[in-house]
């Protein structure tokens, strides 16, 4: 991941720059010498306290403020009639709520793509998610709908589908440190993933900008090492803390019951309908692995899930325990 030569420098328009992965991607784009324009909110959303000021001072990075859901704002405050080479999106719905998912994961992306094409963009790098392989949830269908629109748009695309993020697997560290049990669904071995760090994923997204081998492809990607189950995650935490592993096994039928009850009430109470969708999201991640799906064997395939980078989940846990890394989980908190 060395700095690029001048002839490979791109002018890149970035949306979703203040999210966890977005920040890392902007830093990596800057480090490699690209010219980056980040289109961000004038004020950070309450659920995302990060603002453009957290990224200020990076070489070749500028910030423009506006509303990504409004085409007029995109054109006037964002692209400003200027020319760009690449559009990079790390933007995503934060809640998974159906309305928000279709508004952000689909429609806002359509609007950004249309504005980008007017600005001369010929390549889009899209941060998607590996879970869209088996779409059962609203946000997955919204993401897939935009992926389809991007592929059919005629411009060069790189659709990156990462596995689990380190932060999404760090939600129980604090409870374990307090002496509580590690929670798992079923026996803790129902699912597996190849977790990837922010920096390793940012490096891969940046590779997509200039590497022709990563163009016009859908790219599942995980971090280094073997796939890991929730039970193994818990055992790793207890080992790092020097404690005997202790687990609480949550039966899936409990989630099923909650979903049925909230769905029933949700017919009359909109707030309950939203909670039912959140429960369905929880059920999905409790039962589906974040690995490549093999349609031939009808099973998830760890060996077929590509890996990149050098950072491991164990190193991530170790740094948090040592106080070298903050644990601002935000929407990544599961428990």
N, C-alpha and C positions, 0 to 999 in steps of 0.2 A: 504494500500500500504506500508507494512512494509518490511524490509530487509529479504531476503530469507535465509534459512538454507544452510549450505555448500553443502549438498547432492543434492540440487536443483539448484546449480549454473551452468550456461550454458556458453559455449564459443560461442559467437555470432558474425557473420560477418554482418556488416551493410553497405548498399549502400543507397545513398540519405541522408547522415548524416548532410549535411550542409543546407538543406532546413528547412523551418520553423518547420514542424512537426518532421523532422529528428533530429534536435537539441534537441527538447523536449524529444524525445524517447531515445536518447543517455544519456541524463541527468538522466532519470528515470531508465534506465537499470543499470547505474552506481550506483545510489542511492540504488537500491535493491541488489547490490552485484554481478552482472554478470560480466564476462570478455568480453570486447567488442573491436572488431577490426573494425575501420571505414575505408572504402576504398573511398578516396576522390581525387579530381583533385589536381594536383601539384599547380595550381593557380585557384582561384575562377573564374567562368564565369562572364562576365560583368554584366549580369542580376541578379547575385547572389553574392554580395560582401562579404558574409560570408565565412570564411575559417576555417580550422581545428584549428587555434589558438584561435578561439572563444570558443572552447570546451576543450582546453588543461587544464590539472590539475585535471581532473575528475578521481576518483579512478577506476582502472581497465580498463581504456580506452586508446587504442593506435590508431595511425593513420598511414595508408599506402597510398602512392600516386601512381596514375596511371590513365588509361583510361578504364572506364567501358564498352565502346563500342568495345574494342579489347580483344578477348579471351586470346591472349598471355599475355597481361598486367594483366588481371585478375588472370591468373595462376602464373605468375612470380612475379609480384609486390603485388598482393593481397593475394591469399591463400598460396603461397610459399610452397606448398607440406605439409602443416600442417592440422591438423584435427579440425573440428568445429562441433558444435551440431545443431545450428540454423542459418538460413539466414533470416534477416529482411530487407525488402526493403521499403523505403519511396521515392523511385526514381520515377520521372514522367517527361514527356515532359512539358516544361514550356510554349511553345507557342500555342500548340494545332494544329500546322501546320501538315497536313497529313504525310509528309515525316518524320518529327521529331517524330511524335507520333509512327509510325511503327518502327522507329529506336530505340527509347528509351522504350516506353511502352510495345512493343512486343519483338523485336530482342535482345536488350540489356538484358532484363529480361531472355530470353531463354538462353543466353550465361552465365549469372551469375548463373542461376539454374544448368546448366550443370557442371560448375566449382565447384559449392558448393557440388553437389552430389559426385564428385570425391574426395572432401575433407571430405567426411563422413557425411555431413549434412543430417539429417532425418526429418527436420521440417522447413517449410518456413512460415513466417508471412508476408503477402503482404498488403500494404496500397493501396487500390483501390479507387473507388468512387461510391456513391450511384446512380449516373446518368447513370451508365451502364445498369440499369434495362430496360431503353427504349433507345437503341442505335440508334442515328441518325447522329452522328458525327464521324469523322475519329478516334479521340483519344479514343472514347468509344469502337469502334470496335477493336482497337488495344489492349486495356485493357482486353476486353472480350476474345480475342483470347489467350492472355497469361493466363488468369484465367483458361480457358479450358485446356491449356497445363499443367498447374500446377496440376489441379485436376486429370488429366490422367497420371501424372508422377509416381504415386505410393507412393510418400512421403507424410508425414503428412502435412496438410496445414491449415492455418487460414487466410481467405480472408476478410479483414476488409473494409467495405464500409461506410465511414462517410458521414454525411450530411454537410451542409455549415460550413465553418470555420469562426471564429470571424473576421479575417482580411478581408475576402471576403465581409463582411457586414459593413466594416468601411470606405469604399471609399468616402462616402459623408459627413463624419463628418466635415471635414475642410470647405467644401463649405457652410454647414449649419452654422458653427461658423462665417463665413464671412457675414451672413445675406441672403444667397441665399436660393432658394426653394429646397426642397427634391424632386428628380426626381423619378417617378414611371411609369411603363408601364401600360397602361389601367387605371383601377380604383385603382391599388395598392394592389388588393386582388386576383390576378390571381394565385399566388403561395404562398407557405409556406415552412418553414423548421424548424428543431430543431438544431440550431447552437451549435457547440461544440468547447471548448477551446483547445489550443495546449496541455496544461498540462493534461487535462482530456482524450484526445485522446491518448496521450503518455502513460498514465497509463493503458488504455485499451489494447493498442498494447503490452505492457509489460506483462499484465495479460495473453495474448495469449501464451506467451512463456512456462508457466508452468501449466496453467489450462486446464486439459484434456477436460473439458466441452466446451472449445472454439476451439478444434481441429477438423479438417476435416469438417469445417462449413464455410458457407458464412455468414458474420456477419454485417448487417446494424447497424449503431449506431449513435445516436444523443446525444446532451447535455440535461441537466435537464430542466424541465418545459414544458409548452405547446408549440405547433408549433406557429410560428410567421410569419405574412405576411410583405411584404415591407412597406405597409402603417403603420403597427404597429411599425416597426423599426423607421420610420420617426417620428411618434408621440412620441416614447420613447426619441429620440434625442432632440426634441424640448422641451419636459418636463424637461429633465435634464439641458437644457440650460435656462430654465425659459422663453421660448418664445412660441408664438402662432403658431401652426402648419401651414405651408405654403407648398403646393405641386404644382409641374408641372407635368401634365399627358402627357406622350409621347405615341402617338398612335402606335400600333404594325404595322400598314400599312406602317409607315415610315421605319421600319426595313426591312419589306418585299420588299419595293421598292429598298432600298440600296442593298439588297442581289441579287435581279434580275439584277440590273445594273452592279454590280461587277462581277457576274457570267458570264454575256455576255462579258464584257471587258476581263475577265480572260481567255477566249478562245484564246486570242491573246497576253495578257500581264500576265506572270506568277505572278508578284507581286500583281495584282488585284485578281487573283485566291486565293491567300493566304488571302487577305483582306476579300474576300467573305466568306471564312471558318471562320474567326474571327467573322464576322457579324452573321453567322449561330450559332456560339457558344453563342453570345449575345442573339439571338432570343430564343435559347433553354432555357437559364436560366431565360429569361423574361416570359416564358410560362409554364415551367415544375417545379413542386415542388420537393424539395430535401427531399422526404419522401418515405417510403416503398410503392411500387405499389401493389395494390390488384387486381390480374387478374380476380377474381370472380366478384367484383363490378365494375371493369374497372375504378378505381379511386385511387388517392393517399390516404393513410390511416395513419393519424397522430397517432392514438391509437396503431397501429401495429408497429410503429417505436420505437425501444428500446432506452432508455436513460441511460446515465451514467454520473458520475461526480457531481461537486458542483458549478462550475463556470457558471455565467449567462452572456448573452450579455449585459444586463444593467450594470452589474458591470464592464465589459470591457469598455463600453462607458464612464462610470463615471471616471475610472482611466485615460483614455486618456484625457478627459476634464480637470482633475485635474493636468495633467502633470506628472503623475506617470508612464506612459507607453508610449513608442515611437510608432509612426505610420508608420513604414517602410513597406509599403504595397507591394512593388515590383510587382510580377505578380498577386497579389490578388486585385489590384486596378481595379475597374469596371468602374467608371466614371472619 
